Amino acid sequence: MVKILHFADAHIDMSNYGQHDPISGLPMRVMDFLKSLDTIVDTAIAEKVDLVIFAGDTYKDRSPAPTFQREWGRRMMRLSRACIPVLLVPGNHDISPSLGRAHALQEYETLDPDYIHVVSRPELYKPEQLNDVQAQVIAIPWITRHNVKAMMQDQSDDDIDPNMQIEQALADWLEETIADLDDDLPTILTAHASVFGAKFGYEQNIKIGKDLVLPPGFVKRPEFDYVALGHIHRHQDLNEGRQPPVVYAGSIERVDFGELNEDKGFIIAELSKGHTSYIFHKLDIRQFIDRTIAIDENFMVTERIISALPAPDELKDAIVRLTVHYPREFETLIDEAQIRNYAKDAFEFYLVKVPSSMARSRLPDGQETSSLSPLELLDLYWKQDHKKAEEREELAKLAEEIISQVHGGESA
C-alpha cells in the first residue's frame, strides 16, 4: 500500500483582502494561505506519507515576488528534510505562454534539492525517479501549444483546431506511456487540467474558449489507481463510488466570494493495485459572509439594513459583503457610519450600495445605437455599470473572442 497526500491550487500570494501583518510584514490574507499550507505539510509529516503530489498553481501568476517564493520554499524544504518525495506539477498560473521562459517552479528543477521533483513536461515517473516510492506516476503539467509541438513527431497542421491537436497528441502520448507501465505497481495520473463534466468554480471566470477540456475517458481508465487533479478550485470526485477515484483536491483557501460555500482542503489516499480509498481533509479557513437586502420603504432604513447581517460575534474576523438595493431617493436615510461600526470587528467589510433609479446612458447628439458596433454598445453598458478601465478591457477581449467564434472567426 502507498499513502499519498494530494493538494492543488495554493495561490499563496493572494492578498485581495485585509491589511499587512505588522510583525511579519506579509499581507494577512497571504498568512491565511500559508496557514493552510503549514497544515498540509504538518499532516504529511505526521502521517508519514510516501509521496506528496502538488497538482499546480503555486502563486497567482508566473512572476511571484521573492518573499512569496521564500515562504513556499521553506515549506517544500521541510518536506525534503523529512525525506518525503514531492512531485510539483506546474499549473497555468505557473507557466509562461512564451517559449523558453522559465516557469514559477523552475528553481527547484535547476537546484535539484533532494526529494523534490518538478514536472516540466508530460512524463512517466517510476520508483527510481521518486526516491523508491513503490508506485508509478504519469504527470502532465498545464499544456501549452509549444509543449504539444515538442511531443508531436510530425509537423502540426495549422488548419486543425489547436485544441483537437493537443487532445490527439496527448492521447497518443498517453497510449505509448501506458504501454510502458509496470503491471505490478499502482499507477497515479496527475494533471493540471480541466476535465469535461467537472463543476467549475471561480477560477474559470475569464477562460471561456481557452481551456483544453479533457474527455472523461482520458482519466477514467482501468490502468489508473488514482487520478490527482488540479486547476478547478472546487473539490470533487468525477468518478465517485467507482475506481479509480478522479479527484480535484480544490484550492487550499477561498479566493473570492465566488467560492463562498466551498469547503477547502486536501486529500490523503491509500492505494494498492486495483483499489484506492481516500479522505478529504477540510482545512480551517477564514469565513466569507455575503448578504443582500432590498429596501422599499423609507422608515428605519439603517436599522433594517443592519438586521440583514449576522450577530457581531459571527462577523468577527470574517470577510463580509453586504449588498443593499434601494431607491435613489433613500440615499440620505442610510447611515453608513452606523453600519460600518456594527461590522467593525470583521476582517474586511464591503458595503455595496445599489440605487435603483439610475440615470440612463446618453449618446452624443446625432448618434443612434444603430451606428455603434456590439463592442461599443457593451463598453457603453460597462461604463454605466461603473466598471474600471482594466475590467472593461478584459471583458472586451472575452466578448470579442466569443463574437468572433459565433461569426466564424470574424471580429465584430
Steps between C-alpha positions, in 0.01 A plus 500: 500500500620851412378806694496831316398855584347691208435874499475772236434866419690654790512857360689599813553866399131592471462821702176650371355562847628635830813678619864405559613322815720746693733226631573293187428775247294251298147574383265341750314313227831351386545380858161323471625309194830420671314375807317250277828402334659446843212269596557300182876469561448413869248230405728349236777468758276376782327244277835388355364504148707339228448774243361855479347606167437868438279531190584856404451876545743604769448874470247739346728553198827376353708791635473472880679740732814353661336520843226260393751270331688491830187405696408221255860376500512477879201264499633285215839466669330380820361209296840440341672490840234251617605280202153519345509505119307793351375518140433858389277533192502855355157647431377770264585772754854363523583472129578774249334463158827616340736230381822486700379701801558343842194396698441595864636169635809491279750561782424158652583335170817709470624451857374140520444476879462152645152347478349785292408422140360752249286393204598732214353279225272195485700217650477155660667477840603154621621405850863572421402860410287543815746406773386136480128564567332178386267663252516647152369846412391632163539878545364768266562871569281772353508444127603779263525477123879496499488211756294301253711587195801366689309174554383463141729325258327636189456866416166625631228595253403866541157427351404274792347640819796546743305343785430193284871480421587519867243240599614258228869547582432441870287193426776352279764574764283349775453175306875468451562576866243249626669234291817566703335456842599231751188286547596419860517860625210734583467782248418865564406753234549861604419801282420868517209511258125530450301179460160497331222470758683676783314774686688820446576748775626858505827421321321462166352852498689629193617186323203408278632356175863486619520183709578163354226277643601135531232237430396276794647198322845654528497475881253221579721215387538159667880533485484781758460453873465868591469822298629815676371814328552872538368816330134504607466646848196298608575164664323216317536137394405454135477123542344487846436153640701333225863422423713688435413809705535803270549781751537874490647585841376858459682812617639536852318826583204694364623741236184709459130522583448272199630218724278602790345159573791277402689293757877514455747226579730225377495125439672211670465188289610141560542300184595156392473339160130493409361686802529845659331664796536865595388763751440868431646699790327835551720795582408757765468809283377857534125544472336693216154651562286641220162666567255691280202714596249703299353810669166622364359704791647817647481427872777360724712455189840467674362266769346273235827490307689399814242229571612323183839432661577219750579579863830686561670189643431317170646790302823500701804428280277419199515652152155655463307645210161668540314603184215748544243570227296815559328790320742783438287741699573294816872585476494755784320251729793257501742557789809334359711579808253314724502197270879491489522536876273193538744300283818649651635163617482345153834424332374695198159658441361602161181704478369485144228762440280448195254787444219401265406812302832532323528750217505353153813541294466775241647485153659806340258720305425362157626149580273197524558149637476358146822685416697321774664159478410228755832559680436875518154438642642260756764753601226762545313259729812417702575870549144550628559207735810681632747234386864600526702549182703180551179301563344640180811409304496139630127465433540647151766241412270220616200647315701540181613138520143373548361721221780387270419133566130559433578676171744235383821677591401852395528777758204720582 
